[in-house]
Each structure stands twice: as structure tokens, then as C-alpha cells.
Amino acid sequence: MNRHPYSADEFRRRALTQMGGPVESAWREHGDFLLNPSIVPHLETLHLKDAAVLVPVVDDGEDAHVIFTQRTASLRKHSGQVAFPGGAVDPEDRSIESAALREAQEEIGLDPRFVETIGRLPHYMALSGFKITPVLAVVQPGFELVPNPDEVESVFEVPLSFLMNPGNHGRGSGHWQGEDRHFYRMPYGDRNIWGITAGIVRMLYERLYA
């Protein structure tokens, strides 16, 4: 069968048959944790709060697009950064998927009726205090987005083919608690996808497209 590798249908197929170890325990094997192996023992000692992000892949032909947000500069954490819609899991959320869908609706007005959740990636353990579960989803056309101005400065899309090309996965570094830390960065036009978000994109590549 001649599949279009970056279509939403193929993304769905790969999400359901992704490579690598079990989702619950494979976070050490992926993304920027491989760039910073010395940080893994520290992360394993932290008590992290559950959070969820939606990785929304829009079904718009042979080259699907992924929705990102640019967070407002006034937010307390990760202000001004590019992110996936998401946030902390609330007690009333029935599941990780419910939390991701709720956050996407609150942040960008994405109606859950257009969203099909299809799987999860391994957790992203964040030094900011969260155990983040990326929820993979296919979004059907016809939706309208209304960003919440208190949280989101703007919303934009990036082709899945760009994100899944390892040639676009640059690296950067910074100093944190006396040590050099390394991270992925993926500039796209005037947007700078880096840090946690780029780490999740890299994990997506390693699990589905490597």
C-alpha cells in the first residue's frame, strides 16, 4: 500500500503501533533525557504533579499540520514559550485524555467533538514540577479556534513533515543549578519551538517516525 507518511491516517496508524518500550516507563529512553542522562536520577526522586498536553494533528490531506500555542508573557511558568495546549490534571478529570481535551478547549476553544484521541507518548518529566503525559489526537476539519487571551498570545500550525524531519531538530544548551543542560530546538519561521515542547516533538519522532 502506498501510504502518505505524514497524513493523519498514517499518523494514527503509527500512533497505535509505536516503537519503543512501554509508554508508562520508557521516558528515560527518549528525547532530551538522552542528552542529559545525569538528570534522570534526580527526576526519579521528585514528587511530580500529573499534567496532560494535547498533540493535535489536523487531518488536512497528505501533509497534516500540528497545532501549537504561543503562551502569553504574563504567565507564571513558561511565559512566552511555544507549547501544546495542556495543563495540570484536575480531580474532576475522568482521565488523562479528559484533562488534555478540557485544557485545549479552555486555552484555544478547540471543540472536543472534532478531536479523536488515539494514544499517548511516554511521560515527560519536567523540572518545573510536572509529570506530563502527551495525548496524541487527530483533529477533523471544520473546527474554529478562539484563544483565551489570559493564557494564549497566538495559535499557529506547523507541518507534520517539518516536525518529523530530524534535520530540523537542532540543539541548544543552558546552565541550570551549576550544570550544563542540553535541549532540542526547532525554529519554524519566527517561532522558536524548544524546551519541553521540542522534547515532546523529538519523542514523537523517535516513537513514530525514526
C-alpha positions in Angstrom: 0.0 0.0 0.0 1.3 3.5 -0.9 0.7 5.4 2.3 1.3 9.2 2.6 3.7 9.1 5.6 2.6 12.5 7.0 -1.2 12.2 6.6 -3.4 12.0 9.6 -4.4 8.4 8.7 -0.8 7.3 8.7 -0.1 9.2 11.9 -3.0 7.4 13.5 -1.7 4.0 12.3 1.8 4.7 13.7 0.5 6.0 17.0 -1.3 2.8 17.5 1.8 0.7 16.7 4.5 3.0 18.1 8.1 1.8 18.6 10.0 1.6 21.9 9.3 0.4 25.4 6.1 0.6 27.4 4.6 4.1 27.5 4.5 4.1 31.3 8.2 3.5 31.8 10.0 4.5 28.6 10.5 8.2 29.3 14.2 7.7 30.1 14.8 6.3 26.6 13.7 9.3 24.6 14.1 13.0 23.7 16.3 15.3 25.7 16.7 12.8 28.6 19.2 11.1 26.3 21.0 14.4 26.1 21.1 14.8 29.9 21.4 11.3 31.4 22.8 12.8 34.7 19.4 14.4 35.4 17.4 11.2 35.4 18.3 10.1 39.0 17.3 13.5 40.2 13.9 13.4 38.4 13.2 9.9 39.8 13.3 11.4 43.4 10.9 14.2 42.7 7.2 14.1 43.6 5.7 15.4 40.3 2.1 16.6 39.7 0.2 15.0 36.9 -0.3 17.1 33.8 -1.5 16.4 30.2 -0.9 18.1 26.9 -2.8 17.5 23.6 -0.7 16.9 20.5 -3.4 17.9 17.9 -2.7 16.7 14.4 -5.1 18.3 11.9 -6.4 16.0 9.2 -5.9 18.2 6.1 -4.6 16.0 3.4 -1.3 14.3 2.6 0.7 16.6 4.9 -1.1 17.0 8.2 -0.4 20.0 10.5 0.2 20.2 14.2 -1.4 23.0 16.4 0.8 24.9 18.8 0.2 27.9 21.1 2.4 30.8 21.9 1.9 31.4 25.6 1.3 34.9 26.9 4.2 36.8 28.5 2.3 37.3 31.8 2.0 33.6 32.8 3.9 32.5 35.9 5.5 29.4 34.2 6.9 29.0 30.7 5.7 32.5 29.8 6.1 33.5 26.1 7.1 30.0 25.1 5.7 27.8 22.3 3.6 24.9 23.8 1.0 22.3 23.2 -2.4 23.0 24.7 -2.5 21.5 28.2 -2.0 21.8 31.9 -2.5 20.2 35.3 -4.9 17.3 35.7 -7.8 18.3 37.9 -9.5 16.0 40.4 -12.7 16.1 38.4 -11.0 14.9 35.2 -12.1 11.4 34.4 -8.8 10.6 32.6 -5.6 12.0 31.2 -7.4 12.3 27.9 -10.2 14.2 29.5 -7.7 16.6 31.1 -6.0 17.3 27.7 -9.3 17.9 25.9 -10.5 20.2 28.7 -7.3 22.2 28.6 -7.4 22.5 24.8 -11.0 23.8 25.0 -10.2 26.3 27.7 -7.0 27.6 26.1 -7.8 27.7 22.4 -11.5 26.9 22.2 -11.0 23.5 20.4 -14.3 21.7 20.5 -13.7 18.1 21.6 -16.3 16.9 19.1 -13.7 17.4 16.4 -11.0 15.5 18.3 -10.2 11.8 18.3 -7.6 10.8 20.9 -5.6 7.9 19.6 -2.8 7.2 22.1 -0.2 8.5 24.5 3.5 9.1 24.4 5.8 8.3 27.4 5.7 10.9 30.2 7.8 14.0 30.0 9.3 14.6 33.5 9.6 18.4 33.9 11.9 20.1 36.4 9.1 22.6 36.7 7.3 20.0 38.8 5.1 18.1 36.4 4.8 14.6 35.0 3.4 15.5 31.6 1.5 12.9 29.5 1.3 13.8 25.8 -2.0 12.7 24.4 -1.9 12.1 20.6 -5.0 13.2 18.7 -6.4 13.6 15.2 -8.5 16.8 14.6 -11.1 16.8 11.9 -11.5 19.9 9.7 -14.3 22.4 10.5 -13.2 23.5 13.9 -12.8 27.1 15.0 -10.2 28.3 17.5 -10.8 31.1 20.0 -7.6 31.6 22.1 -8.0 32.6 25.7 -6.1 35.9 25.9 -5.2 35.3 29.6 -3.1 32.2 28.6 -2.5 32.3 24.8 -1.0 35.0 22.7 -1.5 33.2 19.4 -2.1 29.9 17.8 -0.3 28.5 14.8 0.3 25.3 12.8 3.4 23.5 11.7 3.5 20.8 9.0 4.0 17.3 10.5 6.6 16.6 7.8 8.7 19.5 9.1 8.5 18.3 12.7 9.3 14.7 11.8 12.4 15.6 9.8 15.3 15.1 12.2 17.3 17.6 10.1 15.1 20.2 11.7 16.0 19.1 15.3 18.7 21.5 16.4 20.2 21.5 19.8 20.9 24.2 22.4 22.3 24.4 25.9 22.0 26.4 29.1 23.2 26.4 32.6 20.9 25.1 35.4 21.8 24.5 39.1 25.5 24.6 38.3 25.4 22.2 35.3 25.1 22.5 31.6 21.8 21.2 30.3 21.1 20.4 26.6 17.8 20.6 24.8 16.2 20.4 21.4 15.2 23.5 19.4 13.2 23.6 16.2 12.9 27.1 14.7 10.0 27.5 12.3 9.8 30.9 10.7 9.7 33.4 13.5 8.6 30.7 16.1 11.1 29.0 18.3 10.0 25.6 19.4 12.3 24.5 22.2 12.5 23.0 25.7 9.7 20.7 26.9 7.7 21.1 23.7 10.6 20.3 21.4 11.5 17.4 23.7 7.9 16.0 23.2 8.2 16.5 19.4 11.5 14.7 19.4 9.9 11.8 21.4 7.1 11.7 18.9 9.7 11.4 16.1 11.6 8.6 17.9 8.4 6.6 18.7 6.6 7.0 15.3 9.0 8.0 12.5 12.6 7.1 13.3 
